[in-house]
Every structure is written in C-alpha cells, then in structure tokens.
Amino acid sequence: MSAQIAKLTTALAESERRRVAEQENMIETVQQIKEQVMNLARRPTTSTPDDTDNESDDDDYVDPTP
C-alpha cells in the first residue's frame, strides 16, 4: 500500500509539473500574439486607389450571381 501511495504521489507531482510548464508556455504564446497584434495595429494602413477612370460607377461593382 505504501509503495502504491508513493507511486501515485510521484505521478501526481509529475502531472503538476507538466501542467505548470504547459501553462507557462501558453502564457508566453499569448504574450507573443499580443505583441504581434499591437505591431499590426501600429502599421500604417494603405488606402484604396481612387476611382479615376471617369466612367460610370456601375462598372465598379460585380453583378449578383443568378
């Protein structure tokens, strides 16, 4: 019985160690994603080109599919 308790205690400690390591890895990944999002938010946006063809605006849209 004592050997079984020791074995279970060891398994529990190892499981907890893996859980903590996985959680730390997830925290680091989330931080990296946050930094990437912030970098994207800081990038200048590009505007769409002006419609300078002096044609009707009808050609600027796609007809609906039948």
Number of C-alpha atoms within 10 A of each C-alpha: 6 7 8 9 10 11 12 12 12 12 12 12 12 12 12 12 12 12 12 12 12 12 12 12 12 12 12 12 12 12 12 12 12 12 12 12 11 11 10 11 10 9 8 7 8 6 6 6 6 6 10 6 7 6 9 8 9 8 8 9 7 7 8 5 4 3
